[in-house]
Amino acid sequence: METQVTEWHEVATVRDLEARKRMAVTVGGTTIALFSIKGAVYALADTCVHEQRQLSKGAVLFGKVICPGHQWKFDPETGEAEGQDRSQPVYPVRVDENGTISVSLDRAGVLR
């Protein structure tokens, strides 16, 4: 059995997300939108698959990430767009005991 090694990148802290509940970070040239929703941290590709708008400039409403373009609603855990056949790429996230948020660009095994 082959072991998959995931490279984690420290990108922010929980405290960084406290005020606005969302922010954009860049990892290896990839811009990722971080969201703090009901005590959990989620990472989605920041560029919307529909209108190429920045999700980090959108909103969170009823647990969904809302794109500022045409208000598509994305599930922050799966990236699925409500009522659409497209999905937003999501990335594995982990938060350590000190509140440091790390993201992996390895989308093969999205972990929660």
N, C-alpha and C positions, 0 to 999 in steps of 0.2 A: 504494500500500500504506500502510495506516494504522499508525503507530507507537504502541505502547502504553506509557504511562509508568507505572511502578510506584513508589509512595511507600513508602519504607522507614522504619521506626521503630526506633531503638536501644532495646533493652529490657533487656539484661543483658550480662554478659561470660562467657566460658568458665569463668573462675575462679569465678563465682557458682554455676555448675552442678557444680563439681568434687565437693563433699561429698555431696550427696543425689542427684545425677544427674537431678533434676526440680524444677521450680518453676513457679508461676503468675505471669503478668505481665498487665497490662491495657493495651490499645492502643485508644484511641478508644471506650471503653466496652465493648470485647470482651475477655473473659478468655481467655487462651491458655495452654496448658500446654506448657512447654519440656522436652524430654528430651535427655539426652546418652547416646547408645547407640553403643558401639564406635567412639568418636571422631567421630561425626557428631551434629549438633544437629537436632532435629525440632520442629515446632510443630503442635499439634492444638488444636481448640476444647476448652476445659477442661471444659465440661459434657457428660457422656456422653449420647449420643443414646438410650440405653436407659433408664437409671435416674436421669438428671439428677444424678449424683454428680460430684465433681471428680476428673478423671483425674490431676491433679497430686498428689492424695493417695493414688493407687494405687501400683503397683509396675511394675518392668520385669523380665521373666523371659524368657530365651531370645530376646531381641531384640524382644519384643512388649510393648506397653503394656497393663497389666491394670487394669481398672476395679475400684474398691473395692466397688462395688455387688454385682453378680452375676458378677464375674470375667470379663466379656467380654474377649477378647484382640484388640487392634487392631494392625494393621501401622502403624508410625509414619510410614512414607513415603507410603502411599496412604490410610490411615484405614480400610481395609477391616476389618470385624469377622470373625474366624475363625468359620466355620460359621453366619453370620448373613447376612441380606439387607440390612443397614443399614451405613452407613459414617459414620465420624467425620470432620467437616470438618478439612482440613489447610491449612496456610498456608506460603507460601514463606519460606525462611530463608536468610540469608547470614551468614557469619562473616568479618570482615576480618582483616588481618594482625596487628592488636593484640588479637585475641580478642573484639572487640565483636560481639555477636549482634544482628542486625536482622531484623525480621519485617515482612512486607507483609500487609495485609488483602485484597489483590487475589488472590482464589483462582482467577481465570480462567486464569492461567498458572502453576501451581505449579512452581517451579524447584528443582532440586537441583544 
